[in-house]
Amino acid sequence: MTPLRQKLIEEMQLRGLAKRTQESYVSHAEQLAGYAGKSPAEVSEAELRSYFLYLQNEKKAAPASCKQAQSALKFLYYQVIGRYLPILEMYRAPREERLPVVMSRGEVKRVLRCVRQPYYRVCLKTIYGCGLRLKEGVGLKVSHIDSDRMVVWVRKGKGSKDRQVPLPEAILTMLRNYWAEHRHREWLFPGRGGIAASGPMNVGGVQKAFRAAVKESGVNKAATIHTLRHSYATHLMEAGVSIVQIQRYLGHRNIQTTLRYTHLTRTTAAQASRVINELASDLP
């Protein structure tokens, strides 16, 4: 391990950056070094400028990846190397306006019915029923279920933040029946070995099962497991749940992230159209 890499890791640890963020920042530093053929400490501002253009024009990196590269390199140069580079402030990644893929409630049911393995089906139903991210769902522990208050504790979600989400009664009953089959003391969804498993089930296995279910269901959408979370939020909004409450359930830091679901709701648009027609019909 180079001294620069070691210092980068230590500075991130001292500032309490999430493990995934640390891994991402190290990866972006390595990619810059590979592109330039030298240590990032020796990279000039002109070379850094060329690197951002390479990411955007040649590698065709997604706008989110470009922004993440910028954040990683700003941390590297400002906090670790101690060098100010104007390009890091000037660069603006392309804006991304894509709306997330959302399934209807009927489509969600069709897909989940096609998940053949019971353990994957229970996990995916929990992810949808509680609006969880994939790793949040797979990483649930028995201690995270509060059946007295009917909530699920999501520990160290994105940004290492804890939050509570409502626990539907049907999900609680399903989880109790599933746990009675494996009785693992810690993990709600244990990996191979059942009660003797040392960790949760494999994330890749859940993804593979979901992809197969989407294909078999005939739902013609580019749906991923994260689509279940998008669908959960949209269905809550269509049911009239307040945007602030949905923000809390999803654990969004910025409400603007939650507001994008207003563009996906069918019920809200229909209600607005009905009210507008009623208002116009009463005019003299």
C-alpha positions in Angstrom: 0.0 0.0 0.0 1.4 3.4 -1.0 1.8 6.1 1.6 -0.8 8.3 -0.3 -3.4 5.5 -0.3 -2.7 4.9 3.4 -3.1 8.6 4.3 -6.3 8.8 2.2 -7.9 5.8 4.1 -6.8 7.3 7.5 -8.3 10.7 6.7 -11.6 9.2 5.6 -11.7 7.1 8.8 -11.0 10.1 11.0 -13.9 11.9 9.4 -16.3 9.0 9.8 -17.0 8.4 6.1 -19.1 5.4 5.4 -17.3 2.2 4.4 -18.8 2.2 0.9 -17.8 5.9 0.4 -14.3 5.0 1.5 -14.1 2.2 -1.1 -15.5 4.5 -3.8 -13.0 7.3 -3.1 -10.1 4.8 -3.1 -11.3 3.4 -6.4 -11.6 6.9 -8.0 -8.0 7.7 -6.9 -6.8 4.5 -8.4 -8.6 5.2 -11.7 -7.0 8.6 -12.0 -3.6 7.1 -11.3 -4.2 4.5 -14.0 -5.3 7.1 -16.5 -2.4 9.4 -15.8 0.2 6.7 -15.3 1.5 8.3 -12.2 0.6 9.1 -8.6 -2.3 11.5 -8.2 0.1 13.7 -6.2 2.0 14.3 -9.5 -1.0 14.9 -11.7 -1.2 18.4 -13.1 -4.4 20.5 -13.4 -4.3 20.1 -17.2 -4.1 16.3 -16.8 -7.0 16.4 -14.3 -9.0 18.5 -16.8 -8.4 15.9 -19.5 -9.4 13.1 -17.1 -12.8 14.6 -16.5 -13.3 15.0 -20.2 -12.3 11.4 -20.7 -14.8 10.2 -18.1 -17.6 12.2 -19.8 -16.8 11.8 -23.5 -14.9 8.6 -23.9 -15.8 6.4 -21.0 -19.4 7.7 -21.1 -19.6 7.6 -17.4 -23.1 8.3 -15.9 -23.6 11.8 -14.5 -23.7 10.4 -10.9 -20.4 8.6 -11.5 -18.8 11.9 -12.7 -20.1 13.7 -9.6 -18.8 11.0 -7.4 -15.4 11.2 -9.0 -15.3 15.0 -8.5 -16.2 14.5 -4.8 -13.6 11.8 -4.3 -10.8 13.9 -6.0 -11.7 17.0 -4.1 -11.3 15.1 -0.8 -8.0 13.6 -2.1 -6.5 16.9 -3.1 -7.9 19.2 -0.4 -7.8 16.9 2.7 -5.0 14.5 1.9 -2.5 16.1 -0.6 -3.2 19.7 0.5 -3.4 21.2 -2.9 -6.1 23.5 -4.4 -7.0 22.9 -8.1 -9.6 25.3 -9.7 -10.8 22.6 -12.1 -12.3 20.7 -9.1 -14.5 23.7 -8.4 -15.2 24.6 -12.0 -16.2 21.1 -13.3 -19.9 20.5 -13.6 -21.1 17.0 -14.4 -23.9 16.6 -17.0 -27.4 16.9 -15.4 -29.4 13.7 -15.3 -33.2 14.0 -15.6 -34.2 10.4 -15.9 -37.2 9.3 -13.8 -36.9 5.9 -12.0 -38.7 2.9 -13.3 -41.9 2.1 -11.3 -44.2 -0.9 -11.4 -47.9 -0.9 -10.6 -49.2 -2.8 -7.6 -50.4 -5.5 -10.0 -47.0 -5.8 -11.7 -45.2 -6.0 -8.3 -47.5 -8.9 -7.3 -46.9 -10.7 -10.7 -43.1 -10.4 -10.3 -43.0 -11.6 -6.7 -45.2 -14.6 -7.5 -42.6 -15.7 -10.0 -39.8 -15.8 -7.4 -39.3 -19.6 -7.1 -37.1 -19.8 -4.0 -39.1 -19.1 -0.8 -36.2 -17.5 1.0 -35.6 -15.0 -1.8 -39.4 -14.3 -2.1 -39.7 -13.5 1.6 -36.7 -11.2 1.4 -38.0 -9.4 -1.7 -41.5 -9.0 -0.2 -40.0 -7.4 2.9 -37.9 -5.0 0.7 -41.1 -3.9 -1.1 -43.3 -3.9 2.0 -40.9 -1.7 3.9 -39.4 0.4 1.1 -35.9 -0.9 1.8 -32.7 -0.8 -0.3 -31.3 -4.2 -1.2 -28.5 -4.3 1.4 -30.8 -2.9 4.1 -33.2 -5.8 3.4 -30.7 -8.6 3.2 -28.9 -7.2 6.3 -31.9 -7.2 8.6 -31.4 -8.8 12.0 -34.0 -10.4 14.3 -33.3 -7.5 16.8 -34.4 -5.0 14.1 -38.0 -6.1 14.3 -40.1 -4.3 16.9 -43.4 -6.1 16.8 -44.8 -4.1 19.8 -44.5 -0.8 18.0 -44.9 -2.5 14.5 -41.7 -0.9 13.1 -38.5 -2.1 11.5 -35.3 -0.5 12.5 -33.0 0.1 9.6 -29.5 0.3 11.1 -26.7 2.2 9.4 -28.6 2.8 6.1 -27.2 5.1 3.4 -25.0 7.7 5.1 -24.7 5.4 8.2 -28.0 6.7 9.4 -30.6 4.8 11.4 -34.3 5.1 10.7 -37.7 3.5 11.4 -40.2 2.3 8.8 -43.7 0.9 9.4 -44.0 -2.9 9.6 -47.1 -4.2 7.8 -48.9 -6.9 9.7 -48.8 -9.3 6.7 -45.0 -8.9 6.5 -44.6 -9.5 10.3 -46.6 -12.8 10.0 -44.6 -13.9 7.0 -41.3 -13.1 8.8 -42.3 -15.0 11.9 -43.2 -18.1 9.8 -40.0 -17.9 7.9 -37.9 -17.4 11.0 -39.5 -20.5 12.5 -38.0 -22.5 9.7 -34.4 -21.5 10.3 -34.3 -20.0 13.8 -31.1 -18.1 13.3 -30.3 -16.1 16.4 -29.0 -13.0 14.6 -29.9 -12.9 10.9 -33.4 -12.6 9.6 -32.2 -13.9 6.2 -29.2 -16.1 6.9 -26.9 -17.3 4.2 -26.0 -20.9 3.4 -26.0 -23.2 6.4 -29.2 -22.0 8.0 -28.9 -21.7 11.7 -25.1 -22.1 11.4 -24.7 -19.4 8.8 -22.1 -16.8 9.7 -23.7 -13.9 7.8 -26.7 -12.9 5.7 -27.7 -14.4 2.3 -25.8 -13.4 -0.7 -26.9 -10.2 -2.4 -26.0 -11.6 -5.9 -28.3 -14.5 -5.4 -31.3 -12.2 -4.6 -30.5 -10.1 -7.7 -30.4 -13.1 -9.9 -33.7 -14.5 -8.5 -35.4 -11.1 -9.1 -34.1 -10.8 -12.7 -35.4 -14.3 -13.5 -38.8 -13.4 -11.9 -39.2 -10.2 -14.0 -38.4 -12.2 -17.1 -40.9 -14.9 -16.3 -43.6 -12.5 -15.2 -43.8 -10.8 -18.6 -43.5 -7.3 -17.1 -41.8 -5.4 -19.9 -39.9 -2.9 -17.8 -36.2 -2.5 -16.9 -36.9 -3.3 -13.3 -34.3 -4.0 -10.7 -34.7 -4.7 -7.0 -34.4 -0.9 -6.4 -37.6 -0.6 -8.5 -39.5 -2.2 -5.6 -38.4 0.8 -3.4 -39.4 3.3 -6.1 -42.7 1.6 -6.5 -43.3 1.6 -2.7 -42.8 5.3 -2.6 -45.0 6.0 -5.6 -47.8 3.7 -4.2 -47.7 5.5 -0.9 -48.0 8.9 -2.6 -50.9 7.7 -4.7 -52.6 6.6 -1.5 -52.3 10.1 -0.1 -49.4 9.7 2.3 -47.6 13.0 2.9 -44.4 13.7 1.1 -42.6 14.5 4.4 -43.6 11.1 5.8 -42.5 9.3 2.7 -39.1 11.2 2.9 -38.7 9.8 6.5 -39.6 6.3 5.5 -37.1 6.3 2.6 -34.4 8.0 4.6 -33.8 10.8 2.0 -31.7 13.7 3.3 -33.1 16.1 0.7 -36.8 16.3 0.1 -36.1 17.1 -3.6 -35.1 13.4 -4.0 -38.5 12.4 -2.7 -40.4 14.9 -4.8 -39.5 13.2 -8.0 -42.1 10.6 -7.3 -44.8 13.3 -7.8 -44.0 12.9 -11.5 -44.8 9.2 -11.4 -48.1 9.1 -9.6 -51.3 8.4 -11.6 -53.8 9.0 -8.8 -52.5 12.5 -8.0 -52.8 13.6 -11.6 -56.3 12.1 -11.9 -57.4 13.8 -8.7 -56.0 17.2 -9.8 -57.8 16.9 -13.2 -61.1 16.1 -11.4 -60.7 19.1 -9.0 -59.8 21.4 -11.9 -62.9 20.3 -13.9 -65.1 20.9 -10.8 -63.7 24.3 -10.3 -64.3 25.3 -13.9 -67.9 23.9 -13.9 -68.9 26.2 -11.1 -67.9 29.4 -12.9 -70.7 31.7 -13.8 
